[in-house]
Amino acid sequence: MVIVFIPTLFNGLFSANVSFGGTSIIIIIVGVTLETLEQIESHMQVRKHEGFLTGNRR
C-alpha cells in the first residue's frame, strides 16, 4: 500500500511532477523480482552441472 502512495508523496513533498502511478511501480518491482529469481535459478543450475561434469559434488 505504501508503494501506491509514493507518486503522491513525491508530488506533495518535493513538488515533483511524477508521471507514473503506483500500479506502474508495482509492475516494475514484480518484473525485477521475477528476473532476479530466474537469474539465481540459472546460476544454481550451472553450478549443479559443473559439479556433475567434473565429478566433484558440492
Stockholm file with secondary structure:
# STOCKHOLM 1.0

chainA/1-58         MVIVFIPTLFNGLFSANVSFGGTSIIIIIVGVTLETLEQIESHMQVRKHEGFLTGNRR
#=GR chainA/1-58 SS CHHHHHHHHHHHHSCCCCCCCHHHHHHHHHHHHHHHHHHHHHHHHHHHHHHHHHSCCC
#=GC SS_cons        CHHHHHHHHHHHHSCCCCCCCHHHHHHHHHHHHHHHHHHHHHHHHHHHHHHHHHSCCC
//
